[in-house]
Amino acid sequence: MLRRPLGRSRLQVTPMGLGLAALGRPAYITLGREEDLGPGRDVAAMRARTWEVLDAAWAAGVRYFDTARSYGRAEEFLAGWLADRGVPAREVVVGSKWGYEYVGGWRMDADRHEVKDLSAARLRRQLGETRELLGDHLSLYQIHSATVGSGVLDDEDVLNELRALRDRGVAVGLSTTGPAQADTIDKAVATGLFDTVQSTWNLLERSAGDALARAHAAGLGVIVKEGVANGRLTARGAPPALVRAARERGVTPDALALAAVLARPWAGTVLSGAATIGQLGENLAALGVIWDDEAEKTLAEPAEDPETYWARRAALPWS
């Protein structure tokens, strides 16, 4: 898999990366997770599963890995795998995020799985925790789920901490969430600080597309998350039009959905959120799928308005 620059960050990434949100903690919001993982979700089992998927991704040529402080033990699992496999920092790009803290206690029935705090104090503490685990492998550090309403993009203490981190050679970025992603992206671009932006874009939720094109034009690298909409664009939940189009092309619905993302000229790297080796293989098949005008036309129908999409996402159970 050929690498390419991720915007002005100068990081060299592969067209598809692997996100560890579904691998680093026992509960997550993805359709069919019970079937994928079953009841064996103790720390040792999840570590072994994470390493298996990382091994498969590495063998397939994936060289961008995405994690966060709130993804349970994902940073720990990734750090252990990097050390055990002897992967030099120069051979891989690792992005992590700060702002949420995992509080689920490794329980499936936790009342809360994560809490958000986008203060400078949280940034300093979590950056120290991340660097203790990932060391020189940390290439990119991002605000986790920034919004205009959170005020984080106006917090000079936070912005100064990020500037200092960038001066020390670590690229800085942000991830976005919610129906007003476009407003957050535009405000982040206006600061002139960020090297990357990580946003949700998929066949159901396309509202950030124009803002991501503007961010790309301004020099930011674009990372796309939730390309299969937490399972709603896989065989378990795909709209009939996507199922038919995928069948006609001899691929799975998730592969075709991810091909749609890969076809965006502003997409720098697109994340697979696979929790199994089989899912990873189906996701990576998107790299060989041709997204053409016919697909663009016939698959315009599944799109939802942003408010509906994010309400439905919020209603998905942790499982």
VENPE-V883505 format. One record per pair of residues at least 12 apart in sequence whose ideal C-beta (glycine too) atoms are under 8 Angstrom apart, sorted by the first residue. I is the first residue (numbers start at 1). GAP is how many residues later the second one is. D is the distance in whole Angstrom. If there is no record, write none. Layout:
BEGIN
I/GAP/D + I/GAP/D
END
This chain:
BEGIN
1/13/5 + 1/14/7 + 1/15/7 + 1/59/7 + 1/60/3 + 1/61/7 + 1/62/7 + 1/286/7 + 2/12/7 + 2/13/8 + 3/60/6 + 4/264/7 + 5/216/7 + 6/87/7 + 6/165/8 + 6/189/8 + 6/190/6 + 6/215/3 + 6/217/8 + 6/262/5 + 6/263/6 + 7/188/6 + 7/189/6 + 7/209/7 + 7/212/6 + 7/213/5 + 7/214/3 + 7/215/7 + 7/261/6 + 8/187/6 + 8/211/4 + 8/212/7 + 8/213/7 + 9/131/7 + 9/162/4 + 9/164/8 + 9/186/4 + 9/187/6 + 9/212/5 + 10/161/8 + 11/82/5 + 11/128/6 + 11/129/6 + 11/160/6 + 11/210/7 + 12/51/8 + 12/81/7 + 13/50/7 + 13/51/4 + 13/80/5 + 13/208/8 + 13/255/6 + 13/256/4 + 14/47/6 + 14/48/6 + 14/49/5 + 14/50/6 + 14/255/6 + 15/247/6 + 15/254/6 + 15/255/7 + 15/272/6 + 16/46/6 + 16/48/8 + 16/242/8 + 16/246/8 + 16/253/7 + 16/254/5 + 16/255/7 + 16/256/6 + 16/267/7 + 16/268/6 + 16/270/7 + 16/271/6 + 17/45/6 + 17/46/8 + 17/47/3 + 17/48/6 + 17/49/6 + 17/76/8 + 17/206/7 + 17/252/5 + 17/253/7 + 17/254/5 + 17/255/7 + 18/35/7 + 18/36/7 + 18/39/5 + 18/44/5 + 18/46/7 + 18/47/5 + 18/48/7 + 18/253/7 + 18/254/5 + 18/256/7 + 18/262/7 + 19/46/8 + 19/47/4 + 19/48/8 + 19/206/6 + 19/252/4 + 19/253/7 + 19/254/5 + 20/30/7 + 20/45/7 + 20/46/7 + 20/47/5 + 20/51/6 + 20/54/4 + 20/57/7 + 20/58/6 + 21/45/8 + 21/46/8 + 21/47/7 + 21/50/5 + 21/53/7 + 21/252/6 + 22/251/5 + 22/252/7 + 22/253/4 + 23/23/7 + 23/26/6 + 23/27/4 + 23/30/6 + 23/48/8 + 23/51/6 + 23/54/7 + 23/252/6 + 24/22/7 + 24/26/7 + 24/43/7 + 24/47/4 + 24/48/4 + 24/49/5 + 24/50/3 + 24/51/8 + 24/53/6 + 25/21/8 + 25/46/6 + 25/47/3 + 25/48/7 + 25/49/7 + 25/77/6 + 25/79/6 + 25/81/7 + 25/88/7 + 26/15/4 + 26/20/6 + 26/46/7 + 26/78/8 + 26/80/6 + 26/81/7 + 26/82/6 + 27/77/6 + 27/80/8 + 27/81/5 + 27/83/7 + 27/86/6 + 27/291/4 + 27/292/6 + 28/247/8 + 28/290/7 + 28/291/7 + 29/201/5 + 29/284/7 + 29/287/4 + 29/288/7 + 29/289/6 + 29/290/8 + 30/200/5 + 30/201/5 + 30/243/7 + 30/245/7 + 30/286/8 + 30/289/7 + 31/199/7 + 31/200/3 + 31/201/7 + 31/203/7 + 31/205/5 + 31/206/5 + 31/285/7 + 32/199/6 + 32/202/7 + 32/204/5 + 33/198/8 + 33/242/7 + 33/286/5 + 34/285/6 + 36/239/5 + 36/240/5 + 36/243/7 + 37/12/7 + 37/238/6 + 41/67/7 + 42/64/8 + 43/30/7 + 43/63/7 + 46/26/8 + 46/27/7 + 46/31/7 + 47/26/7 + 47/30/5 + 47/33/7 + 49/226/7 + 49/227/8 + 50/24/7 + 50/27/4 + 50/28/7 + 50/31/7 + 51/26/7 + 51/29/8 + 51/30/5 + 51/33/8 + 52/225/6 + 53/221/6 + 53/222/7 + 53/223/7 + 53/224/6 + 53/227/6 + 54/24/7 + 54/27/5 + 55/26/8 + 55/30/8 + 56/221/5 + 56/224/5 + 56/225/8 + 57/215/8 + 57/223/6 + 58/27/7 + 58/29/8 + 60/220/7 + 60/221/8 + 60/224/6 + 62/210/8 + 62/222/8 + 63/28/7 + 63/29/5 + 63/30/6 + 64/28/8 + 64/29/5 + 64/30/8 + 64/31/7 + 64/205/5 + 65/13/6 + 65/27/7 + 65/28/7 + 65/29/5 + 65/30/7 + 66/29/5 + 66/30/8 + 66/132/8 + 66/157/7 + 66/159/8 + 66/205/6 + 67/27/7 + 67/28/7 + 67/29/5 + 67/30/8 + 68/28/6 + 68/29/4 + 68/30/8 + 68/32/7 + 68/76/6 + 69/27/7 + 69/28/7 + 69/29/6 + 69/30/8 + 69/31/7 + 69/32/6 + 69/33/7 + 69/57/5 + 69/60/6 + 69/61/6 + 69/75/8 + 70/27/8 + 70/29/8 + 70/30/3 + 70/31/6 + 70/32/5 + 70/44/4 + 70/74/7 + 71/31/7 + 72/30/5 + 72/32/7 + 72/34/7 + 75/21/6 + 75/54/8 + 75/55/6 + 75/58/5 + 75/59/6 + 76/57/6 + 78/16/7 + 78/55/8 + 78/56/7 + 79/54/4 + 79/55/5 + 79/56/8 + 79/58/7 + 82/12/8 + 82/52/8 + 82/55/6 + 87/50/8 + 89/46/8 + 89/47/4 + 89/48/5 + 89/50/8 + 92/45/7 + 93/46/5 + 93/47/7 + 94/40/6 + 94/43/5 + 94/44/6 + 94/45/5 + 94/46/7 + 95/44/6 + 95/45/4 + 95/46/7 + 95/47/6 + 95/78/7 + 95/101/8 + 95/103/8 + 95/128/7 + 96/34/5 + 96/38/7 + 96/42/6 + 96/44/7 + 96/45/6 + 96/46/7 + 97/44/7 + 97/45/4 + 97/46/7 + 97/47/4 + 97/78/6 + 98/24/7 + 98/25/5 + 98/28/4 + 98/29/6 + 98/32/7 + 98/43/7 + 98/44/8 + 98/45/7 + 98/46/6 + 99/17/6 + 99/18/7 + 99/19/5 + 99/23/6 + 99/24/8 + 99/27/8 + 99/44/6 + 99/45/4 + 99/46/7 + 99/47/8 + 99/53/8 + 100/14/5 + 100/15/7 + 100/16/5 + 100/17/8 + 100/44/5 + 100/45/7 + 101/13/6 + 101/14/5 + 101/16/7 + 101/21/8 + 101/25/8 + 102/12/5 + 103/12/6 + 108/210/8 + 108/211/8 + 113/205/6 + 116/28/8 + 116/29/7 + 118/25/7 + 118/26/8 + 118/28/7 + 118/32/5 + 118/33/8 + 118/34/4 + 118/37/7 + 118/40/7 + 119/36/8 + 119/38/8 + 119/39/7 + 120/35/7 + 120/37/4 + 120/38/5 + 120/41/6 + 123/35/6 + 123/38/5 + 123/39/8 + 124/37/6 + 127/14/7 + 127/34/8 + 127/38/7 + 138/32/6 + 139/31/7 + 139/32/6 + 140/30/7 + 140/31/4 + 140/32/7 + 140/33/6 + 140/55/7 + 140/56/6 + 141/21/8 + 141/24/6 + 141/29/6 + 141/30/8 + 141/31/6 + 141/32/7 + 142/30/7 + 142/31/4 + 142/32/5 + 142/33/5 + 142/54/7 + 142/56/6 + 143/15/8 + 143/19/8 + 143/30/8 + 143/31/4 + 143/32/7 + 144/31/6 + 145/30/6 + 145/31/7 + 145/32/4 + 146/28/4 + 146/29/7 + 146/30/6 + 146/38/6 + 146/42/7 + 147/29/7 + 147/30/7 + 147/31/6 + 147/33/7 + 147/37/5 + 148/32/7 + 148/35/5 + 148/36/5 + 148/39/6 + 149/31/8 + 153/21/8 + 153/31/7 + 153/34/5 + 153/35/6 + 153/38/6 + 159/32/7 + 159/34/6 + 162/31/6 + 163/30/6 + 166/27/7 + 166/29/7 + 171/24/4 + 171/25/6 + 172/21/7 + 172/22/6 + 172/23/6 + 172/24/8 + 173/21/5 + 173/22/6 + 173/23/3 + 173/24/6 + 173/25/6 + 173/47/8 + 173/48/8 + 173/50/8 + 174/14/6 + 174/20/6 + 174/22/8 + 174/23/6 + 174/24/7 + 175/22/8 + 175/23/4 + 175/24/7 + 175/48/8 + 175/50/7 + 176/21/7 + 176/22/7 + 176/23/5 + 176/24/7 + 176/32/7 + 177/23/7 + 177/133/8 + 178/128/8 + 178/132/6 + 179/28/7 + 179/127/4 + 179/128/5 + 179/130/7 + 179/131/5 + 180/126/8 + 181/18/5 + 181/19/7 + 181/26/7 + 181/27/4 + 181/30/7 + 181/125/8 + 182/25/6 + 182/26/5 + 182/28/7 + 182/29/4 + 183/28/8 + 185/12/6 + 185/14/6 + 185/23/6 + 185/26/4 + 185/27/6 + 185/29/7 + 185/30/5 + 186/25/6 + 186/28/7 + 188/27/8 + 188/32/8 + 189/25/7 + 189/26/5 + 189/29/5 + 189/31/7 + 194/26/6 + 195/25/7 + 195/26/6 + 196/24/6 + 196/25/4 + 196/26/7 + 196/27/6 + 196/72/8 + 197/15/7 + 197/18/5 + 197/23/5 + 197/24/8 + 197/25/6 + 197/26/7 + 198/24/8 + 198/25/4 + 198/26/8 + 198/27/6 + 199/13/6 + 199/23/7 + 199/24/8 + 199/25/7 + 199/26/7 + 200/24/8 + 200/25/6 + 200/26/4 + 201/23/5 + 201/25/8 + 201/26/7 + 201/60/6 + 201/63/7 + 201/66/8 + 202/24/6 + 202/25/5 + 202/26/7 + 202/27/5 + 202/31/6 + 202/55/6 + 202/58/8 + 202/59/7 + 203/26/8 + 203/30/6 + 203/39/7 + 203/54/5 + 203/57/6 + 203/96/6 + 203/99/5 + 203/100/7 + 204/25/5 + 204/28/6 + 204/29/7 + 204/98/6 + 204/99/6 + 204/100/5 + 204/105/6 + 205/21/8 + 205/24/7 + 205/98/8 + 205/99/7 + 205/101/6 + 205/104/4 + 205/105/8 + 206/97/6 + 207/98/8 + 207/99/4 + 209/55/7 + 209/57/8 + 212/52/8 + 212/54/5 + 212/55/8 + 213/52/8 + 213/53/5 + 215/51/7 + 216/49/8 + 216/50/4 + 216/52/8 + 217/49/8 + 221/47/4 + 221/48/8 + 222/44/5 + 222/45/6 + 222/46/5 + 223/45/6 + 223/46/5 + 223/47/8 + 223/48/7 + 224/37/5 + 224/40/8 + 224/43/5 + 224/45/7 + 224/46/5 + 224/47/7 + 225/46/5 + 225/48/8 + 226/45/8 + 226/47/7 + 227/30/6 + 227/31/5 + 227/33/8 + 227/34/5 + 227/43/6 + 227/44/7 + 227/45/8 + 228/26/5 + 228/29/5 + 228/30/7 + 228/45/7 + 228/55/8 + 229/28/8 + 229/80/8 + 229/84/7 + 230/43/8 + 230/83/6 + 230/86/6 + 232/80/8 + 233/20/6 + 233/21/6 + 233/24/4 + 233/69/8 + 234/18/7 + 234/19/6 + 234/20/4 + 234/23/8 + 235/17/6 + 235/18/5 + 235/19/7 + 238/15/4 + 238/16/8 + 238/19/8 + 239/62/7 + 239/63/4 + 241/57/6 + 241/58/6 + 241/60/5 + 241/61/6 + 242/14/6 + 242/15/7 + 242/57/6 + 242/60/6 + 245/50/6 + 245/53/6 + 245/54/6 + 249/40/7 + 251/34/6 + 251/35/8 + 251/38/6 + 252/30/5 + 252/33/7 + 254/25/8 + 254/28/6 + 254/29/6 + 254/32/8 + 255/27/6 + 255/28/7 + 255/30/4 + 255/31/5 + 255/34/6 + 256/30/7 + 256/33/6 + 256/35/8 + 256/39/7 + 256/43/8 + 257/29/8 + 258/12/6 + 258/14/7 + 258/25/6 + 258/28/4 + 258/31/8 + 259/27/4 + 259/30/4 + 259/31/8 + 259/32/5 + 259/36/8 + 260/31/6 + 260/35/7 + 260/36/8 + 260/39/7 + 261/25/8 + 262/24/6 + 262/25/7 + 262/29/7 + 263/28/4 + 270/16/8 + 272/12/7
END
